[in-house]
Structure formats: C-alpha cells, structure tokens
C-alpha cells in the first residue's frame, strides 16, 4: 500500500511538472506569435499609427541614423547608397517586404505602441505634444556591413553575419542581393526581399563536420586516436561518397581528416556514431529547434528525423542529404565552440530610447543552451585552428593578427542533383583566445564553388575589419 501511495505521489509530481512546462511553453509561444502579429505590416493599427505618429529613428551601434521621420506619414533612409543597400534587410521598410527588418519586426516600439512606451504616450497626450515613437539602436555596425558587402563577387548571392559569441550581439550582417528600402518600386532580383542570414536554409556542406566531430567525441571512446583510410571513393548503403576533387587522403588521423575535410572519414564517423546519437548531438546544437528569440525572427534549421535511412545518416555526416541550416545558426554553432560549448541567444537591439533621450531598454545577454561540454569544445576549437593553419581554411588567416587564433571550417555544399550546377561556398569560424574581439562568423556565397577559395578570404577580411573597428 505504501509503495502504491509513493507511486501515486511521484506520478502526481511528474504530472505537475509537465503541466507547468506546457503552460510556460504555451505562454512563450503565444507571446512571441502575438508580437509578430502586432509588428506585421498587414496590421491595420500600424498603418493608421504611421499617419499620426512621428516614428522613432533607427541607429546603428555607432549612432549613424539609418531611417528616420521628420513628421508623421513620412520616412527617409540614409543617403549613403552602400550603407543603405548593405543594411536593407536589417533596416527593413514601411511595407514589410523584408519581414525580418527592424522597421517591421520592431514597428510597435518605433511607433510608440509597445508596452514600454505606455506612460510616455500618456504624458505626450496630456502635454498636447506630437505623438512620437521610440528610437531603436542596433548592435550592428553599418560601416562594417557595407565593407563586408563590398567583399562579395559582383552580382553574387549570399550572406555574411558576424556575432560577438560572448554576448550574442550581431555586429555585422549582409544579405545579397540587396534591395532599396527607399525605392520599393525599383526592379529587384527574385527573392531579394528575403533575408538570407535569417530565412534561407542551405545544405551546410563540410561546415556540419563540426557537429559530426562533436558527436563522435561524445559517443565513440578513443576516436581521436583512431586512424582512417580514404581511397577517394566509398560505396555503402546505396550511397557513393567522394572526397572533393577525387582526392585520396590515404591513412589519416581524425585531426587530419577534419583539417583536410575528408568526406569519407566523416561519412564513416556518422555511420559508426549512429542515427540517434548524431541526431541528438545535432539537436544539442539547436537543429530542429523552434527559435523564439526576442530580437530576431530566425528560421529553424533541420537535420535528421526519426525515420532517417542509413544512407541519409552517412550523407548527413559531411553536411549533405536533407540537412539544412541558416547562416546565423551556423555562426551561433561556431560561436558556441569558441565559448566553451555555450550558445548565446542572438541580439540585434542594443537600446530602445525615449524621444527626448534616455534608454528604456538595454540589451541583456542570454545563454540559449549548452551544446557540448567544455573539454569537447576545446578539442573542436583546436581542430578548427589546424584547419585554418594547415588545411582547407588557410585563406581565412589574417595577416598581422596575433591577439588570438583564427579557427574555422570550410564547406562546399552541393545544392542540386546536377553535378554541373556547382556548389555553395561556405566558411564558418571564430577568433579564439582574444578577449577583446570574441567574434564568430559565417559566410556563404551561392554557387561560389570552393569554400576555401571563395568564402574563407571574405571571412578573413571581414574579421580583420571588425578587429580594426574594435566592435563589442
């Protein structure tokens, strides 16, 4: 009888915990979705408020005014073409063409309709002054973003994002092709309104080997000391895996396989690790998560479902198959490795300020999740350092930089069954051991070809510029 009562109590306690968890999750989702609707360009309340309220100004982190209103019903954008275009997806527009832009995502603050503006709006009405919204100060540097945009090949599509992996602050952000928020009627390339940093999901290619390596270290004892054989081609479970350029790496260590980006070794690692373990590690790194961040709308990344075939598992091991990720998520993954295994929540808003001055809301860093333990993170960081020093990421080295180590991973991701279509060029990485510049980066150039030849040099120059600007 005592045993029965004990089981009943345990069941009741578990049920209580589940109920509380469900309620909290529900409230969080409702609040987030409600916020997204309130800030949606189709919300008639916003359209009406723009006619009667002088909207707040959007500033970058150096207080460069990016968009502003002299009076209700009007909106102008920074005259500098390179900054305006480079920042277009981050700024957004009055029509919600870029649904993730600040003009849309944080419209209620800019119009003085959010909870934090209530008392000030009441005071404005009592004093008979013109209704005015709040100013929004971003974490992003407009000058850095414009510089990064200039590094991409002319006419290319792609994205780059630089984050502070200690705080989560987004420091630089570019999505190409750009569009002009000051001239929505101008002809733009197809899909130009989509923010490739936040909304586009790409096969991560060999950058996913960071996750496969982490899973192997966590689940396969002694794997770091094991030797692997690569003869340029491996056929298994209905799949034929090739290393880039048909290269045969021969007998290599795990460290060398990562540095040289050996597809066959990482396909074998995925098979040996197993579907459930690899999926669990991927989910530790935030794949399959429903991101509900306060500052940014980030689309979910996907990797392996419970019904994944053996072939899909081994393809996933080197970042192909059905695996896909956004550039910001890949930057978060790199940053988590640099941050001793802790992934930070991305932040875009540095401050929200009253019309007359004074901050009402300032950025507060938040840990999103732990992706792996500190020791594994240090091992992965060392492998990523060697990949830049000796391997496929050599072009990411920064001339004259001695404050820390440049660590990274290249990727050349297939996006079509047509082998003639080429590959997307990837690079993800970070500066390690430099307390003044804890920067992580992700770069992708669509149809760019080799990550080492195309994306890594962009990352090198972008990080060097960020260090010179001493952003934090």
DRENDO-1510 file (C-alpha; in Angstrom, 1 decimal, always signed):
<recs>
REC; n; res; u; v; w
REC; 1; UNK; +0.0; +0.0; +0.0 .
REC; 2; UNK; +2.9; +2.4; +0.9 .
REC; 3; UNK; +4.5; +1.6; -2.4 .
REC; 4; UNK; +1.3; +2.4; -4.3 .
REC; 5; UNK; +0.9; +5.7; -2.5 .
REC; 6; UNK; +4.5; +6.6; -3.3 .
REC; 7; UNK; +4.0; +5.8; -7.0 .
REC; 8; UNK; +0.8; +7.9; -7.0 .
REC; 9; UNK; +2.7; +10.8; -5.4 .
REC; 10; UNK; +5.5; +10.5; -7.9 .
REC; 11; UNK; +3.1; +10.4; -10.8 .
REC; 12; UNK; +1.2; +13.5; -9.5 .
REC; 13; UNK; +4.5; +15.3; -9.1 .
REC; 14; UNK; +5.6; +14.4; -12.6 .
REC; 15; UNK; +2.2; +15.5; -14.0 .
REC; 16; UNK; +2.5; +18.8; -12.2 .
REC; 17; UNK; +6.0; +19.5; -13.7 .
REC; 18; UNK; +4.6; +18.6; -17.2 .
REC; 19; UNK; +1.7; +20.9; -16.7 .
REC; 20; UNK; +3.9; +23.8; -15.6 .
REC; 21; UNK; +6.3; +23.2; -18.5 .
REC; 22; UNK; +3.4; +23.1; -21.0 .
REC; 23; UNK; +1.9; +26.3; -19.7 .
REC; 24; UNK; +5.2; +28.2; -19.8 .
REC; 25; UNK; +5.9; +26.9; -23.4 .
REC; 26; UNK; +2.4; +27.9; -24.4 .
REC; 27; UNK; +2.7; +31.4; -22.9 .
REC; 28; UNK; +6.0; +31.9; -24.6 .
REC; 29; UNK; +4.7; +30.9; -28.0 .
REC; 30; UNK; +1.6; +32.9; -27.7 .
REC; 31; UNK; +3.5; +36.0; -26.6 .
REC; 32; UNK; +6.0; +35.6; -29.4 .
REC; 33; UNK; +3.4; +35.0; -32.1 .
REC; 34; UNK; +1.3; +37.9; -30.8 .
REC; 35; UNK; +4.4; +40.1; -31.0 .
REC; 36; UNK; +5.0; +39.0; -34.6 .
REC; 37; UNK; +1.4; +39.8; -35.5 .
REC; 38; UNK; +1.4; +43.2; -33.8 .
REC; 39; UNK; +4.6; +44.1; -35.8 .
REC; 40; UNK; +3.2; +42.7; -39.0 .
REC; 41; UNK; +3.0; +45.2; -41.9 .
REC; 42; UNK; -0.6; +44.0; -42.6 .
REC; 43; UNK; -1.7; +45.1; -39.1 .
REC; 44; UNK; -4.1; +48.0; -39.8 .
REC; 45; UNK; -3.3; +49.5; -36.4 .
REC; 46; UNK; +0.3; +50.1; -37.6 .
REC; 47; UNK; -0.7; +51.6; -40.8 .
REC; 48; UNK; -3.0; +54.1; -39.0 .
REC; 49; UNK; -0.4; +54.9; -36.4 .
REC; 50; UNK; +2.1; +55.8; -39.1 .
REC; 51; UNK; -0.3; +58.6; -40.3 .
REC; 52; UNK; -0.4; +60.3; -36.9 .
REC; 53; UNK; +2.9; +59.4; -35.1 .
REC; 54; UNK; +6.4; +60.6; -35.9 .
REC; 55; UNK; +8.3; +57.3; -35.9 .
REC; 56; UNK; +11.4; +56.8; -34.0 .
REC; 57; UNK; +14.9; +56.7; -35.6 .
REC; 58; UNK; +16.8; +53.5; -36.3 .
REC; 59; UNK; +20.5; +53.9; -35.5 .
REC; 60; UNK; +23.4; +51.6; -35.9 .
REC; 61; UNK; +25.8; +50.8; -33.0 .
REC; 62; UNK; +27.8; +54.0; -33.8 .
REC; 63; UNK; +24.7; +56.2; -33.8 .
REC; 64; UNK; +24.5; +56.5; -37.5 .
REC; 65; UNK; +20.9; +57.3; -38.4 .
REC; 66; UNK; +19.7; +54.7; -40.8 .
REC; 67; UNK; +16.0; +55.6; -41.1 .
REC; 68; UNK; +14.1; +58.5; -39.6 .
REC; 69; UNK; +10.9; +60.6; -39.8 .
REC; 70; UNK; +10.7; +64.3; -39.7 .
REC; 71; UNK; +6.9; +64.2; -39.4 .
REC; 72; UNK; +4.1; +61.6; -39.3 .
REC; 73; UNK; +3.4; +59.8; -42.6 .
REC; 74; UNK; +7.0; +60.2; -43.9 .
REC; 75; UNK; +10.1; +58.0; -43.7 .
REC; 76; UNK; +13.5; +58.6; -45.2 .
REC; 77; UNK; +16.6; +56.4; -45.3 .
REC; 78; UNK; +20.3; +57.1; -45.1 .
REC; 79; UNK; +21.6; +58.7; -48.3 .
REC; 80; UNK; +24.8; +56.7; -48.4 .
REC; 81; UNK; +24.0; +54.1; -51.1 .
REC; 82; UNK; +26.5; +51.4; -49.9 .
REC; 83; UNK; +25.2; +51.6; -46.3 .
REC; 84; UNK; +21.6; +51.8; -47.2 .
REC; 85; UNK; +21.8; +48.7; -49.5 .
REC; 86; UNK; +24.1; +46.7; -47.2 .
REC; 87; UNK; +21.7; +47.3; -44.3 .
REC; 88; UNK; +18.5; +47.0; -46.3 .
REC; 89; UNK; +17.3; +43.6; -44.8 .
REC; 90; UNK; +18.4; +44.7; -41.3 .
REC; 91; UNK; +16.6; +48.1; -41.5 .
REC; 92; UNK; +13.6; +46.7; -43.4 .
REC; 93; UNK; +10.9; +49.0; -44.9 .
REC; 94; UNK; +7.5; +50.5; -44.3 .
REC; 95; UNK; +5.7; +47.9; -46.4 .
REC; 96; UNK; +7.1; +44.8; -44.7 .
REC; 97; UNK; +8.7; +43.5; -47.9 .
REC; 98; UNK; +11.6; +42.3; -45.6 .
REC; 99; UNK; +9.5; +40.8; -42.8 .
REC; 100; UNK; +12.5; +40.4; -40.6 .
REC; 101; UNK; +13.7; +44.0; -40.8 .
REC; 102; UNK; +13.6; +46.3; -37.8 .
REC; 103; UNK; +11.1; +48.6; -39.5 .
REC; 104; UNK; +8.7; +45.7; -39.4 .
REC; 105; UNK; +9.8; +43.4; -36.5 .
REC; 106; UNK; +10.1; +46.4; -34.0 .
REC; 107; UNK; +7.4; +48.6; -35.5 .
REC; 108; UNK; +5.5; +48.9; -32.3 .
REC; 109; UNK; +8.5; +50.4; -30.5 .
REC; 110; UNK; +9.2; +52.8; -33.4 .
REC; 111; UNK; +5.6; +53.9; -33.3 .
REC; 112; UNK; +5.2; +54.1; -29.5 .
REC; 113; UNK; +2.7; +51.3; -29.4 .
REC; 114; UNK; +4.6; +48.7; -27.3 .
REC; 115; UNK; +4.2; +48.1; -23.5 .
REC; 116; UNK; +7.4; +50.1; -22.6 .
REC; 117; UNK; +6.0; +53.3; -24.2 .
REC; 118; UNK; +2.7; +53.4; -22.4 .
REC; 119; UNK; +3.5; +56.0; -19.7 .
REC; 120; UNK; +5.3; +58.3; -22.2 .
REC; 121; UNK; +2.4; +58.2; -24.7 .
REC; 122; UNK; +0.1; +59.3; -21.9 .
REC; 123; UNK; +2.4; +62.2; -21.0 .
REC; 124; UNK; +2.6; +63.2; -24.6 .
REC; 125; UNK; -1.2; +63.4; -24.9 .
REC; 126; UNK; -1.5; +65.4; -21.6 .
REC; 127; UNK; +1.1; +67.9; -22.8 .
REC; 128; UNK; -0.5; +68.2; -26.2 .
REC; 129; UNK; +2.8; +67.3; -28.0 .
REC; 130; UNK; +3.0; +65.5; -31.3 .
REC; 131; UNK; +2.9; +61.7; -30.8 .
REC; 132; UNK; +6.4; +60.3; -31.2 .
REC; 133; UNK; +7.7; +56.8; -31.2 .
REC; 134; UNK; +10.9; +55.4; -29.7 .
REC; 135; UNK; +14.4; +55.3; -31.2 .
REC; 136; UNK; +16.0; +51.9; -31.8 .
REC; 137; UNK; +19.7; +51.5; -31.5 .
REC; 138; UNK; +21.1; +48.4; -33.2 .
REC; 139; UNK; +24.1; +46.2; -32.2 .
REC; 140; UNK; +25.1; +46.1; -35.9 .
REC; 141; UNK; +27.7; +48.4; -37.5 .
REC; 142; UNK; +26.6; +49.9; -40.7 .
REC; 143; UNK; +30.2; +50.6; -41.8 .
REC; 144; UNK; +31.3; +47.1; -41.2 .
REC; 145; UNK; +28.3; +45.7; -43.0 .
REC; 146; UNK; +28.9; +47.9; -46.0 .
REC; 147; UNK; +32.5; +46.9; -46.1 .
REC; 148; UNK; +31.6; +43.2; -45.9 .
REC; 149; UNK; +29.1; +43.6; -48.7 .
REC; 150; UNK; +31.8; +45.0; -51.0 .
REC; 151; UNK; +33.9; +41.8; -50.5 .
REC; 152; UNK; +31.4; +39.6; -52.3 .
REC; 153; UNK; +31.9; +39.0; -56.0 .
REC; 154; UNK; +29.9; +41.4; -58.1 .
REC; 155; UNK; +26.3; +40.3; -58.7 .
REC; 156; UNK; +26.6; +37.3; -56.3 .
REC; 157; UNK; +24.0; +36.0; -53.9 .
REC; 158; UNK; +24.9; +35.0; -50.4 .
REC; 159; UNK; +25.2; +36.2; -46.8 .
REC; 160; UNK; +27.6; +37.0; -44.0 .
REC; 161; UNK; +27.0; +37.5; -40.3 .
REC; 162; UNK; +29.4; +38.4; -37.6 .
REC; 163; UNK; +28.5; +37.9; -33.9 .
REC; 164; UNK; +30.1; +38.5; -30.5 .
REC; 165; UNK; +30.0; +34.9; -29.2 .
REC; 166; UNK; +30.3; +36.1; -25.6 .
REC; 167; UNK; +27.2; +38.4; -25.7 .
REC; 168; UNK; +25.3; +37.2; -28.7 .
REC; 169; UNK; +25.3; +40.7; -30.3 .
REC; 170; UNK; +25.1; +40.7; -34.1 .
REC; 171; UNK; +27.9; +43.1; -35.2 .
REC; 172; UNK; +27.8; +42.8; -39.0 .
REC; 173; UNK; +25.0; +41.4; -41.2 .
REC; 174; UNK; +24.7; +41.3; -45.0 .
REC; 175; UNK; +22.2; +39.5; -47.3 .
REC; 176; UNK; +22.7; +39.6; -51.1 .
REC; 177; UNK; +21.1; +40.6; -53.4 .
REC; 178; UNK; +20.1; +43.7; -51.5 .
REC; 179; UNK; +17.1; +45.9; -52.2 .
REC; 180; UNK; +16.5; +49.6; -51.7 .
REC; 181; UNK; +14.0; +50.4; -48.8 .
REC; 182; UNK; +13.9; +54.0; -50.1 .
REC; 183; UNK; +12.6; +52.8; -53.5 .
REC; 184; UNK; +10.4; +49.7; -53.1 .
REC; 185; UNK; +9.1; +50.1; -56.7 .
REC; 186; UNK; +12.5; +49.6; -58.2 .
REC; 187; UNK; +13.2; +46.3; -60.0 .
REC; 188; UNK; +14.9; +43.8; -57.8 .
REC; 189; UNK; +16.2; +40.3; -58.3 .
REC; 190; UNK; +14.0; +37.5; -57.5 .
REC; 191; UNK; +13.9; +36.7; -53.7 .
REC; 192; UNK; +15.9; +39.9; -52.9 .
REC; 193; UNK; +13.5; +40.7; -50.1 .
REC; 194; UNK; +14.4; +37.5; -48.2 .
REC; 195; UNK; +17.0; +37.9; -45.6 .
REC; 196; UNK; +19.4; +35.1; -46.4 .
REC; 197; UNK; +21.1; +35.4; -42.9 .
REC; 198; UNK; +17.8; +34.6; -41.1 .
REC; 199; UNK; +15.5; +33.0; -43.6 .
REC; 200; UNK; +17.5; +30.9; -46.1 .
REC; 201; UNK; +18.3; +27.4; -45.2 .
REC; 202; UNK; +21.3; +25.8; -47.1 .
REC; 203; UNK; +22.9; +22.5; -47.0 .
REC; 204; UNK; +25.8; +23.2; -44.7 .
REC; 205; UNK; +28.3; +21.0; -46.5 .
REC; 206; UNK; +31.5; +20.3; -44.7 .
REC; 207; UNK; +30.8; +23.0; -42.0 .
REC; 208; UNK; +28.5; +20.4; -40.5 .
REC; 209; UNK; +31.6; +18.3; -39.8 .
REC; 210; UNK; +31.9; +20.4; -36.6 .
REC; 211; UNK; +28.7; +18.7; -35.4 .
REC; 212; UNK; +29.7; +15.2; -36.6 .
REC; 213; UNK; +33.1; +15.6; -34.9 .
REC; 214; UNK; +31.4; +16.7; -31.6 .
REC; 215; UNK; +29.1; +13.6; -31.8 .
REC; 216; UNK; +32.0; +11.3; -32.4 .
REC; 217; UNK; +34.0; +12.7; -29.5 .
REC; 218; UNK; +30.9; +12.4; -27.2 .
REC; 219; UNK; +29.9; +8.8; -28.2 .
REC; 220; UNK; +32.9; +7.0; -29.5 .
REC; 221; UNK; +35.6; +6.3; -26.9 .
REC; 222; UNK; +39.2; +6.7; -28.2 .
REC; 223; UNK; +38.1; +8.0; -31.5 .
REC; 224; UNK; +40.6; +10.9; -31.5 .
REC; 225; UNK; +43.4; +8.3; -31.6 .
REC; 226; UNK; +41.9; +6.2; -34.4 .
REC; 227; UNK; +43.3; +6.1; -38.0 .
REC; 228; UNK; +41.1; +6.2; -41.0 .
REC; 229; UNK; +41.5; +5.1; -44.6 .
REC; 230; UNK; +40.4; +7.2; -47.6 .
REC; 231; UNK; +40.8; +6.0; -51.1 .
REC; 232; UNK; +38.8; +8.9; -52.6 .
REC; 233; UNK; +35.6; +6.9; -53.0 .
REC; 234; UNK; +33.5; +4.8; -50.7 .
REC; 235; UNK; +30.3; +3.0; -51.6 .
REC; 236; UNK; +28.0; +1.9; -48.8 .
REC; 237; UNK; +24.2; +1.6; -48.0 .
REC; 238; UNK; +23.3; +2.7; -51.5 .
REC; 239; UNK; +25.4; +5.8; -51.4 .
REC; 240; UNK; +28.7; +6.6; -53.1 .
REC; 241; UNK; +30.8; +9.1; -51.2 .
REC; 242; UNK; +33.6; +11.0; -52.9 .
REC; 243; UNK; +36.2; +13.4; -51.5 .
REC; 244; UNK; +36.5; +16.8; -53.2 .
REC; 245; UNK; +38.3; +16.6; -56.4 .
REC; 246; UNK; +38.6; +12.8; -56.2 .
REC; 247; UNK; +41.5; +13.2; -53.7 .
REC; 248; UNK; +42.6; +10.1; -51.9 .
REC; 249; UNK; +43.8; +11.1; -48.4 .
REC; 250; UNK; +45.2; +7.7; -47.6 .
REC; 251; UNK; +45.7; +6.7; -44.0 .
REC; 252; UNK; +44.9; +9.7; -41.8 .
REC; 253; UNK; +44.1; +10.7; -38.2 .
REC; 254; UNK; +40.8; +12.3; -37.2 .
REC; 255; UNK; +42.5; +15.6; -36.7 .
REC; 256; UNK; +43.9; +15.4; -40.3 .
REC; 257; UNK; +40.6; +14.3; -41.7 .
REC; 258; UNK; +38.9; +17.4; -40.2 .
REC; 259; UNK; +41.7; +19.7; -41.4 .
REC; 260; UNK; +41.6; +18.2; -44.9 .
REC; 261; UNK; +37.8; +17.9; -44.9 .
REC; 262; UNK; +37.7; +14.2; -45.8 .
REC; 263; UNK; +34.1; +13.3; -46.7 .
REC; 264; UNK; +34.7; +9.6; -46.5 .
REC; 265; UNK; +36.0; +9.7; -42.9 .
REC; 266; UNK; +33.1; +11.8; -41.7 .
REC; 267; UNK; +30.6; +9.6; -43.6 .
REC; 268; UNK; +32.1; +6.6; -41.7 .
REC; 269; UNK; +32.0; +8.5; -38.4 .
REC; 270; UNK; +28.3; +9.2; -38.9 .
REC; 271; UNK; +27.6; +5.5; -39.5 .
REC; 272; UNK; +29.6; +4.4; -36.5 .
REC; 273; UNK; +28.1; +7.1; -34.3 .
REC; 274; UNK; +24.6; +6.1; -35.3 .
REC; 275; UNK; +21.5; +7.9; -36.3 .
REC; 276; UNK; +20.1; +8.5; -32.8 .
REC; 277; UNK; +23.4; +9.8; -31.4 .
REC; 278; UNK; +24.1; +12.0; -34.4 .
REC; 279; UNK; +20.5; +13.4; -34.2 .
REC; 280; UNK; +20.8; +14.0; -30.5 .
REC; 281; UNK; +24.1; +15.9; -31.0 .
REC; 282; UNK; +22.6; +18.0; -33.8 .
REC; 283; UNK; +19.7; +18.9; -31.7 .
REC; 284; UNK; +22.1; +19.9; -28.9 .
REC; 285; UNK; +23.5; +22.3; -31.4 .
REC; 286; UNK; +19.9; +23.7; -32.0 .
REC; 287; UNK; +19.0; +21.8; -35.1 .
REC; 288; UNK; +15.2; +21.2; -35.3 .
REC; 289; UNK; +14.6; +23.9; -32.6 .
REC; 290; UNK; +11.7; +26.3; -33.0 .
REC; 291; UNK; +13.7; +29.5; -32.4 .
REC; 292; UNK; +11.7; +32.1; -30.4 .
REC; 293; UNK; +14.1; +34.9; -30.0 .
REC; 294; UNK; +13.2; +38.4; -28.8 .
REC; 295; UNK; +15.2; +40.4; -31.3 .
REC; 296; UNK; +15.3; +38.4; -34.5 .
REC; 297; UNK; +13.0; +36.1; -36.4 .
REC; 298; UNK; +15.3; +33.1; -37.2 .
REC; 299; UNK; +14.0; +30.2; -39.3 .
REC; 300; UNK; +14.6; +26.7; -37.9 .
REC; 301; UNK; +17.4; +24.5; -39.2 .
REC; 302; UNK; +16.7; +20.9; -40.0 .
REC; 303; UNK; +18.7; +17.7; -39.5 .
REC; 304; UNK; +17.6; +14.0; -39.5 .
REC; 305; UNK; +14.2; +12.8; -38.4 .
REC; 306; UNK; +13.5; +9.6; -36.6 .
REC; 307; UNK; +12.9; +7.7; -39.8 .
REC; 308; UNK; +16.2; +8.7; -41.4 .
REC; 309; UNK; +17.8; +5.9; -43.5 .
REC; 310; UNK; +21.3; +4.7; -43.2 .
REC; 311; UNK; +22.1; +6.4; -46.5 .
REC; 312; UNK; +20.8; +9.7; -45.1 .
REC; 313; UNK; +22.8; +9.4; -41.9 .
REC; 314; UNK; +26.1; +8.9; -43.7 .
REC; 315; UNK; +25.3; +11.8; -46.1 .
REC; 316; UNK; +24.5; +14.0; -43.1 .
REC; 317; UNK; +27.9; +13.2; -41.6 .
REC; 318; UNK; +29.5; +15.5; -44.1 .
REC; 319; UNK; +26.7; +18.0; -44.4 .
REC; 320; UNK; +24.6; +16.8; -47.3 .
REC; 321; UNK; +21.4; +14.8; -47.5 .
REC; 322; UNK; +18.4; +16.7; -46.1 .
REC; 323; UNK; +20.4; +18.6; -43.6 .
REC; 324; UNK; +20.0; +22.4; -43.9 .
REC; 325; UNK; +20.8; +25.5; -41.8 .
REC; 326; UNK; +20.7; +29.3; -41.9 .
REC; 327; UNK; +23.9; +31.3; -41.8 .
REC; 328; UNK; +23.1; +32.9; -38.4 .
REC; 329; UNK; +22.6; +29.4; -36.9 .
REC; 330; UNK; +26.0; +28.3; -38.3 .
REC; 331; UNK; +27.6; +31.4; -36.8 .
REC; 332; UNK; +26.0; +30.5; -33.5 .
REC; 333; UNK; +27.4; +27.0; -33.7 .
REC; 334; UNK; +30.9; +28.3; -34.4 .
REC; 335; UNK; +30.5; +30.8; -31.5 .
REC; 336; UNK; +29.3; +28.1; -29.1 .
REC; 337; UNK; +32.5; +26.1; -29.8 .
REC; 338; UNK; +34.6; +29.2; -29.1 .
REC; 339; UNK; +32.5; +30.0; -26.0 .
REC; 340; UNK; +33.4; +26.7; -24.2 .
REC; 341; UNK; +30.3; +24.9; -25.5 .
REC; 342; UNK; +27.7; +27.6; -24.6 .
REC; 343; UNK; +25.5; +29.0; -27.4 .
REC; 344; UNK; +24.2; +32.6; -26.8 .
REC; 345; UNK; +20.9; +34.0; -27.9 .
REC; 346; UNK; +21.4; +36.3; -30.9 .
REC; 347; UNK; +20.8; +40.0; -30.1 .
REC; 348; UNK; +20.1; +42.8; -32.6 .
REC; 349; UNK; +18.8; +45.6; -30.3 .
REC; 350; UNK; +21.3; +47.5; -28.2 .
REC; 351; UNK; +18.9; +50.0; -26.8 .
REC; 352; UNK; +15.4; +51.5; -27.1 .
REC; 353; UNK; +15.4; +55.2; -26.3 .
REC; 354; UNK; +12.7; +57.7; -25.4 .
REC; 355; UNK; +12.0; +60.5; -27.9 .
REC; 356; UNK; +13.7; +63.0; -25.6 .
REC; 357; UNK; +16.6; +60.8; -24.8 .
REC; 358; UNK; +17.4; +58.2; -22.2 .
REC; 359; UNK; +17.3; +54.4; -22.6 .
REC; 360; UNK; +14.2; +52.5; -21.5 .
REC; 361; UNK; +15.5; +49.1; -22.6 .
REC; 362; UNK; +19.1; +47.9; -23.0 .
REC; 363; UNK; +20.5; +44.7; -24.3 .
REC; 364; UNK; +20.8; +41.8; -21.8 .
REC; 365; UNK; +22.8; +38.8; -22.9 .
REC; 366; UNK; +21.2; +35.4; -22.5 .
REC; 367; UNK; +22.6; +31.9; -22.7 .
REC; 368; UNK; +20.5; +29.9; -25.2 .
REC; 369; UNK; +21.8; +26.4; -24.5 .
REC; 370; UNK; +24.9; +24.4; -23.8 .
REC; 371; UNK; +25.8; +22.4; -26.9 .
REC; 372; UNK; +28.7; +20.3; -25.6 .
REC; 373; UNK; +31.0; +20.2; -22.6 .
REC; 374; UNK; +34.0; +22.5; -22.2 .
REC; 375; UNK; +36.6; +19.8; -23.0 .
REC; 376; UNK; +35.0; +18.8; -26.3 .
REC; 377; UNK; +34.6; +22.4; -27.2 .
REC; 378; UNK; +38.3; +23.0; -26.7 .
REC; 379; UNK; +39.2; +19.9; -28.8 .
REC; 380; UNK; +37.0; +21.0; -31.6 .
REC; 381; UNK; +38.4; +24.6; -31.4 .
REC; 382; UNK; +41.9; +23.1; -31.8 .
REC; 383; UNK; +40.9; +21.1; -34.8 .
REC; 384; UNK; +39.4; +24.2; -36.3 .
REC; 385; UNK; +42.6; +26.1; -35.7 .
REC; 386; UNK; +44.6; +23.4; -37.5 .
REC; 387; UNK; +42.1; +23.6; -40.4 .
REC; 388; UNK; +43.0; +27.3; -40.9 .
REC; 389; UNK; +46.7; +26.9; -40.2 .
REC; 390; UNK; +47.4; +23.8; -42.3 .
REC; 391; UNK; +44.2; +22.7; -44.0 .
REC; 392; UNK; +41.4; +23.8; -46.3 .
REC; 393; UNK; +40.9; +27.1; -44.4 .
REC; 394; UNK; +44.3; +28.6; -45.0 .
REC; 395; UNK; +42.8; +31.6; -46.9 .
REC; 396; UNK; +41.0; +32.6; -43.6 .
REC; 397; UNK; +44.3; +33.5; -42.0 .
REC; 398; UNK; +44.5; +37.2; -41.0 .
REC; 399; UNK; +47.8; +38.9; -41.9 .
REC; 400; UNK; +49.4; +40.6; -38.9 .
REC; 401; UNK; +46.8; +39.3; -36.4 .
REC; 402; UNK; +48.5; +38.0; -33.2 .
REC; 403; UNK; +46.0; +38.6; -30.5 .
REC; 404; UNK; +44.4; +35.2; -30.8 .
REC; 405; UNK; +44.0; +32.2; -33.1 .
REC; 406; UNK; +41.9; +32.1; -36.3 .
REC; 407; UNK; +39.8; +28.9; -36.3 .
REC; 408; UNK; +37.3; +27.7; -38.8 .
REC; 409; UNK; +35.9; +25.2; -41.2 .
REC; 410; UNK; +35.2; +25.5; -44.9 .
REC; 411; UNK; +32.4; +23.9; -46.9 .
REC; 412; UNK; +31.5; +23.3; -50.5 .
REC; 413; UNK; +27.8; +22.3; -50.4 .
REC; 414; UNK; +26.0; +20.6; -53.3 .
REC; 415; UNK; +22.5; +22.1; -53.8 .
REC; 416; UNK; +21.4; +20.1; -56.8 .
REC; 417; UNK; +21.4; +16.6; -58.2 .
REC; 418; UNK; +23.0; +18.1; -61.3 .
REC; 419; UNK; +26.7; +17.8; -60.7 .
REC; 420; UNK; +27.4; +20.5; -63.2 .
REC; 421; UNK; +25.5; +23.0; -61.1 .
REC; 422; UNK; +28.5; +23.5; -58.8 .
REC; 423; UNK; +28.5; +24.1; -55.0 .
REC; 424; UNK; +27.8; +26.9; -52.5 .
REC; 425; UNK; +30.9; +28.2; -50.9 .
REC; 426; UNK; +30.9; +28.2; -47.0 .
REC; 427; UNK; +33.1; +29.3; -44.2 .
REC; 428; UNK; +32.3; +29.4; -40.5 .
REC; 429; UNK; +34.8; +30.2; -37.8 .
REC; 430; UNK; +35.9; +32.5; -34.9 .
REC; 431; UNK; +38.7; +34.3; -33.3 .
REC; 432; UNK; +39.9; +32.3; -30.3 .
REC; 433; UNK; +41.7; +33.5; -27.1 .
REC; 434; UNK; +41.2; +37.2; -27.9 .
REC; 435; UNK; +39.1; +38.6; -25.1 .
REC; 436; UNK; +38.8; +42.0; -26.8 .
REC; 437; UNK; +37.4; +40.5; -30.0 .
REC; 438; UNK; +35.3; +37.4; -29.4 .
REC; 439; UNK; +34.0; +37.2; -32.9 .
REC; 440; UNK; +32.3; +34.4; -34.8 .
REC; 441; UNK; +31.4; +34.5; -38.5 .
REC; 442; UNK; +29.5; +32.6; -41.2 .
REC; 443; UNK; +29.9; +33.3; -44.9 .
REC; 444; UNK; +28.1; +31.7; -47.8 .
REC; 445; UNK; +28.4; +32.5; -51.5 .
REC; 446; UNK; +25.8; +30.8; -53.5 .
REC; 447; UNK; +27.2; +28.8; -56.4 .
REC; 448; UNK; +30.6; +30.2; -55.3 .
REC; 449; UNK; +32.4; +26.9; -55.6 .
REC; 450; UNK; +35.2; +26.2; -53.1 .
REC; 451; UNK; +34.7; +27.4; -49.6 .
REC; 452; UNK; +38.4; +27.6; -49.1 .
REC; 453; UNK; +39.0; +29.7; -52.2 .
REC; 454; UNK; +35.9; +32.0; -52.1 .
REC; 455; UNK; +34.3; +32.2; -48.7 .
REC; 456; UNK; +37.4; +32.0; -46.4 .
REC; 457; UNK; +39.1; +35.1; -47.9 .
REC; 458; UNK; +35.9; +37.1; -47.3 .
REC; 459; UNK; +35.8; +35.9; -43.7 .
REC; 460; UNK; +39.5; +36.9; -43.3 .
REC; 461; UNK; +38.9; +40.5; -44.5 .
REC; 462; UNK; +35.6; +40.9; -42.6 .
REC; 463; UNK; +37.1; +39.8; -39.3 .
REC; 464; UNK; +40.2; +41.9; -39.8 .
REC; 465; UNK; +37.9; +44.9; -40.3 .
REC; 466; UNK; +35.9; +44.1; -37.2 .
REC; 467; UNK; +39.0; +43.9; -35.1 .
REC; 468; UNK; +40.3; +47.2; -36.5 .
REC; 469; UNK; +37.0; +48.8; -35.6 .
REC; 470; UNK; +37.2; +47.3; -32.1 .
REC; 471; UNK; +33.5; +46.5; -32.1 .
REC; 472; UNK; +31.9; +44.9; -29.0 .
</recs>
